Amino acid sequence: HLHGLNMNLMMTDLFFFEKNGENLVGCQQNISELYHLLIFSKS
């Protein structure tokens, strides 16, 4: 449940930043780092 919640929050953030277009590059970098952490924590 925890991983699913994190994924939903990250996807929501990604959509939000894409829609607003503010600080897009920085936010995508942060989200990418979160994805890597999520993947590593699963294995």
Stockholm file with secondary structure:
# STOCKHOLM 1.0

chainA/1-43         HLHGLNMNLMMTDLFFFEKNGENLVGCQQNISELYHLLIFSKS
#=GR chainA/1-43 SS CHHHHHHHHHHHHHHHHHHHCSSHHHHHHHHHHHHHHHHHHHC
#=GC SS_cons        CHHHHHHHHHHHHHHHHHHHCSSHHHHHHHHHHHHHHHHHHHC
//
